[in-house]
Amino acid sequence: MIWEQNGYTIRPAQTTDAESYYQALFDPLDPEVARLTGSAEHYARNVVIPFFLRCIADETRHDFLILNPEGRIIGESVINEPDPADNSANYRIAITGAENRNRGIGTWALTCACAFAFENLRLSRLTLGVLDCNSRAQHIYRKCGFEPFDRDGNEILMELTHQKWLTLR
């Protein structure tokens, strides 16, 4: 599955992306991404690359990379943590670099991920967690149909059901 729009590409992550993935998203880690996702401020190469390779080898996950028109990785869009009991999975996204924010890339990536989750994976529900300080992400999630259903400390838990997604298409 590959999506293209305005020169940007979203495609499945591959083992050959490991070094570029680390350099683009973690060397150095965008401080705004770290703040808005509650991440550490630094991740070592010898931790990130093996983790990345394990993730893409895991058949229960779907890790997509977001590339700019020059073909450089600027983010990731991930469907993970499947829950067969209620036919759901978790979603997460990160886009690095101020020049890549507020351009509609995140909304587009989320729209593609939702279509993939509900059409290809046939999920009943997609969930996510967003920090209450991340108003930009909350706006995008709501715009795409996600609704809050719970809280966990400073994290808002949101969901989009297949049925709601069908009404919004």
C-alpha positions as CSV (number, residue, x, y, z in Angstrom):
1,M,0.0,0.0,0.0
2,I,1.5,3.3,-1.1
3,W,-0.2,6.7,-1.0
4,E,1.0,9.9,-2.8
5,Q,-0.2,13.5,-2.6
6,N,1.5,16.7,-3.6
7,G,4.8,15.0,-3.9
8,Y,4.6,13.4,-0.5
9,T,4.6,9.6,-0.1
10,I,3.4,7.3,2.6
11,R,4.7,3.7,2.2
12,P,5.5,0.7,4.3
13,A,8.7,0.8,6.2
14,Q,11.5,-1.6,5.0
15,T,14.6,-3.0,6.6
16,T,16.7,-0.9,4.3
17,D,15.2,2.2,5.9
18,A,16.7,1.6,9.3
19,E,19.6,4.0,9.2
20,S,17.7,6.7,7.4
21,Y,14.8,6.3,9.9
22,Y,17.2,6.8,12.8
23,Q,18.9,9.8,11.2
24,A,15.7,11.5,10.1
25,L,13.6,11.0,13.3
26,F,16.1,10.6,16.1
27,D,19.5,12.2,15.2
28,P,18.6,14.6,16.8
29,L,15.1,14.1,18.0
30,D,12.9,17.1,17.2
31,P,12.3,18.7,20.7
32,E,8.7,19.6,19.7
33,V,8.0,15.9,18.9
34,A,9.5,14.9,22.2
35,R,7.5,17.4,24.1
36,L,4.1,16.7,22.4
37,T,4.5,12.9,22.6
38,G,6.0,12.6,26.1
39,S,9.1,11.0,24.6
40,A,12.7,11.0,25.9
41,E,14.9,13.8,24.5
42,H,17.4,11.3,23.1
43,Y,17.4,7.7,21.8
44,A,20.6,5.9,21.0
45,R,21.2,4.5,17.5
46,N,21.9,1.0,19.0
47,V,18.4,1.1,20.6
48,V,16.4,2.7,17.8
49,I,17.6,0.6,14.8
50,P,17.0,-2.9,16.5
51,F,13.6,-1.6,17.7
52,F,12.7,-0.4,14.2
53,L,13.7,-3.8,12.7
54,R,11.7,-5.7,15.2
55,C,8.7,-3.5,14.6
56,I,8.7,-4.0,10.8
57,A,9.2,-7.8,11.3
58,D,6.2,-7.9,13.5
59,E,3.3,-9.0,11.3
60,T,0.7,-7.6,13.8
61,R,2.0,-4.0,13.2
62,H,1.8,-1.7,10.2
63,D,4.6,0.8,10.1
64,F,4.4,3.4,7.4
65,L,7.0,6.1,6.7
66,I,6.1,9.6,5.5
67,L,8.5,11.0,2.9
68,N,8.8,14.5,1.6
69,P,9.0,15.3,-2.1
70,E,12.8,14.9,-2.0
71,G,12.3,11.3,-0.7
72,R,13.5,12.1,2.8
73,I,11.7,10.5,5.8
74,I,9.8,13.2,7.8
75,G,7.6,11.0,9.9
76,E,5.9,7.8,10.6
77,S,2.3,6.6,10.8
78,V,1.8,3.4,12.7
79,I,-1.0,1.0,13.4
80,N,0.0,-1.2,16.3
81,E,-1.1,-3.0,19.5
82,P,-3.9,-5.1,17.9
83,D,-6.6,-6.3,20.3
84,P,-8.3,-9.3,18.7
85,A,-10.8,-9.4,21.6
86,D,-12.6,-6.3,20.2
87,N,-11.0,-6.2,16.7
88,S,-9.2,-2.9,17.4
89,A,-5.7,-1.5,17.2
90,N,-3.9,1.6,18.3
91,Y,-2.6,4.4,16.1
92,R,0.3,6.8,16.5
93,I,2.0,9.3,14.3
94,A,5.0,11.6,14.4
95,I,6.1,14.2,12.0
96,T,9.4,15.9,12.5
97,G,10.6,19.4,11.6
98,A,8.7,22.7,11.9
99,E,8.7,23.0,8.1
100,N,6.5,19.9,7.9
101,R,3.9,20.9,10.4
102,N,0.6,22.8,9.7
103,R,0.7,21.7,6.0
104,G,-2.0,19.0,6.2
105,I,0.5,16.1,6.1
106,G,-0.7,14.7,9.4
107,T,-4.4,14.9,8.5
108,W,-3.6,13.2,5.2
109,A,-1.5,10.4,6.9
110,L,-4.3,9.8,9.4
111,T,-6.9,9.6,6.7
112,C,-4.8,7.0,4.9
113,A,-4.2,5.0,8.1
114,C,-8.0,5.0,8.9
115,A,-8.8,3.8,5.4
116,F,-6.2,1.1,5.7
117,A,-7.4,0.1,9.2
118,F,-11.0,-0.2,8.2
119,E,-10.9,-1.3,4.6
120,N,-7.8,-3.6,4.6
121,L,-7.5,-4.8,8.2
122,R,-11.3,-4.7,8.7
123,L,-10.9,-3.3,12.2
124,S,-14.0,-2.3,14.2
125,R,-12.2,0.4,16.1
126,L,-9.0,2.5,16.0
127,T,-7.8,4.0,19.3
128,L,-5.1,6.5,20.2
129,G,-3.7,8.5,23.1
130,V,-2.8,12.1,22.9
131,L,-1.3,14.4,25.5
132,D,-3.7,17.1,26.7
133,C,-1.0,19.7,25.8
134,N,-1.1,18.6,22.2
135,S,-4.0,20.7,20.9
136,R,-2.8,20.5,17.2
137,A,-3.0,16.7,17.2
138,Q,-6.3,16.7,19.1
139,H,-7.8,19.0,16.4
140,I,-6.7,16.7,13.6
141,Y,-8.0,13.6,15.4
142,R,-11.4,15.2,16.0
143,K,-11.5,16.5,12.4
144,C,-11.0,12.9,11.3
145,G,-13.8,11.7,13.6
146,F,-12.0,10.5,16.7
147,E,-13.8,11.1,19.9
148,P,-12.5,11.0,23.5
149,F,-13.6,8.0,25.5
150,D,-11.4,8.1,28.6
151,R,-8.3,9.7,30.3
152,D,-5.1,8.3,31.7
153,G,-3.4,11.1,33.6
154,N,-2.5,13.8,31.2
155,E,-3.4,11.6,28.2
156,I,-6.7,11.8,26.4
157,L,-7.8,8.4,25.0
158,M,-9.7,8.7,21.7
159,E,-11.4,6.3,19.3
160,L,-12.9,6.1,15.9
161,T,-15.3,3.2,15.2
162,H,-15.7,1.7,11.8
163,Q,-19.3,2.7,11.8
164,K,-18.5,6.4,12.4
165,W,-15.7,6.3,9.8
166,L,-18.2,5.0,7.2
167,T,-20.5,8.0,7.9
168,L,-17.7,10.5,7.5
169,R,-16.2,9.2,4.3
